[in-house]
Amino acid sequence: MTVETWTAFCAASILVTALPSPLASLVARYATQRGRHTAFVTVPAIALGLGVALTVAVLLLLAIAWAAPSLLEPLSWLGLAYLMLYALWSFQEPSIRCQVADNDNLPEQRAVRIFGRLVASCLSDLRYVAVLGALLAQFPLPVLKAPAILLEMQAAFVLLAAVGALKHVAFPQRTLRRSRHGIRSRPASHKMGTRFIARRAVTAGYRRIAA
């Protein structure tokens, strides 16, 4: 594989692992609530989970290449479009995509449970397998069929995933601030319908007391 191809793969891997996501928010929350020493658990968990997701994506692409090689070209264009959509999705409102609220305490206390939750989060969300498959679909078939190159690509991706997770541990507030960007709280009292219902409820209460 050429230097240009390696550079493109590493750059795309850094982009995927550095974007705000539920995984990034979860790692940042552990660092905030449990301390930065959680990096000894969260970083290997993210590296392992995303590494397994990459392996699943490779196997799916190889299966498609064996069964219907003509589909690889359209999959490459679809993958490019999906990578763009993934980047846009990463900056959407976190209340839709994050599983833990800011004021919630994370239930996991032991390192094994934290490790298990992060690995399960990597594998249970098919978006990560899809985005890694879309990334690999940008490379020609000879690259995907070379075991030595695939092992090198997987090793590089696991290392870059660990670096990305370490960044979220080192700067958790920055990660959470980026996830919250663009959200404005709208109290219920500011909504006309809510105020109308509240007034009707108070009026009904006064009438019941007077009766």
C-alpha positions, -999 to 999 in steps of 0.1 A, spaced: 0 0 0 14 34 -10 22 62 14 -7 83 1 -31 55 8 -17 50 43 -20 87 50 -56 88 38 -65 58 60 -48 72 91 -64 106 85 -99 91 81 -93 69 112 -83 99 133 -114 118 121 -138 89 129 -123 84 164 -120 121 173 -156 131 163 -181 136 192 -202 105 197 -220 86 224 -187 67 230 -167 99 234 -193 113 257 -193 82 278 -155 81 281 -155 118 290 -182 113 317 -162 84 333 -132 107 334 -152 135 349 -171 114 375 -145 87 383 -112 105 375 -87 104 347 -73 72 361 -102 55 343 -81 58 312 -65 25 322 -99 9 316 -117 31 290 -89 34 265 -83 -4 261 -120 -9 260 -125 15 232 -95 1 213 -108 -34 217 -144 -27 209 -137 -6 178 -110 -31 167 -136 -59 168 -161 -37 149 -134 -31 122 -129 -69 120 -167 -74 115 -167 -47 88 -137 -64 70 -155 -98 70 -187 -83 56 -168 -66 28 -149 -97 20 -182 -117 19 -196 -91 -5 -165 -92 -27 -167 -130 -29 -205 -131 -36 -210 -100 -58 -178 -82 -67 -197 -58 -89 -213 -43 -58 -180 -29 -45 -180 1 -68 -215 14 -58 -207 5 -22 -177 28 -24 -198 58 -34 -225 49 -8 -198 46 18 -184 80 10 -219 95 14 -224 77 47 -191 90 60 -204 125 54 -237 117 70 -218 102 100 -198 134 105 -230 155 104 -247 130 128 -218 134 152 -226 171 157 -264 167 162 -282 173 194 -267 150 220 -300 146 239 -311 124 209 -280 102 208 -265 102 243 -277 76 267 -267 92 300 -278 127 312 -254 152 326 -268 149 362 -269 111 362 -244 91 381 -229 63 360 -238 30 377 -207 11 369 -181 12 398 -158 -17 391 -132 -16 363 -145 -49 348 -181 -35 345 -168 -2 330 -147 -22 305 -177 -44 296 -201 -15 291 -178 3 267 -170 -28 246 -207 -36 245 -215 0 234 -190 -3 205 -205 -36 193 -242 -30 200 -244 2 179 -243 -8 142 -233 27 132 -197 20 141 -196 -11 120 -212 7 92 -189 37 93 -158 14 94 -172 -6 65 -177 27 46 -142 37 54 -127 3 42 -149 4 11 -128 34 -2 -98 11 -7 -94 -12 -38 -101 -49 -36 -65 -60 -37 -58 -41 -5 -88 -58 12 -77 -92 1 -42 -89 14 -41 -104 50 -8 -87 58 -21 -52 48 -54 -58 67 -35 -67 98 -14 -36 95 -44 -14 89 -62 -30 119 -32 -24 142 -29 12 131 -66 18 136 -66 2 171 -37 25 180 -54 56 167 -86 46 184 -67 44 217 -52 78 211 -86 93 203 -101 78 235 -71 91 255 -79 126 242 -114 124 255 -100 113 289 -74 141 290 -99 168 280 -133 155 291 -149 190 296 -140 199 261 -156 168 247 -188 173 266 -189 210 257 -186 201 220 -214 176 224 -237 202 240 -229 229 215 -261 243 200 -285 232 226 -306 258 243 -328 249 272 -365 257 268 -383 257 302 -418 243 301 -431 276 315 -421 293 283 -446 273 262 -480 288 256 -497 254 258 -481 246 291 -490 279 307 -527 275 295 -529 240 310 -513 253 343 -538 281 345 -568 258 339 -555 234 366 -551 262 391 -586 275 383 -601 240 387 -584 236 420 -598 269 434 -633 259 422 -630 225 440 -619 242 472 -648 268 470 -673 240 464 
